[in-house]
Amino acid sequence: MQVLDLPDIRNQDSFAYACEIKKPSGVLDEIIAWCKDELVHDWRWQLTTLSGPRQLGQYSFYFDSDRDYFAFLLKWQ
């Protein structure tokens, strides 16, 4: 039997910093790409509310470092 090497799943409470943002449909891909390129430490995101024709999507982002947290806020908040 093959054992899969799954990534560690962390609870949102295990991160030092968190923020919620609201963005229109289609922007999340750009945000995720930026995070992958610019953030140094561990981070995660979670969908809170789906976007719709008249509703912004709401996303929660979690960060381990203050550097990544403040960079994210400056760029996307």
HELIX and SHEET records of a PDB file:
HELIX    1   1 GLN A   12  SER A   14  5                                   3    
HELIX    2   2 LEU A   28  GLU A   38  1                                  11    
HELIX    3   3 ASP A   66  TRP A   76  1                                  11    
SHEET    1   A 3 TYR A  17  LYS A  23  0                                        
SHEET    2   A 3 GLY A  57  PHE A  63 -1                                        
SHEET    3   A 3 TRP A  43  THR A  49 -1                                        
END                                                                             
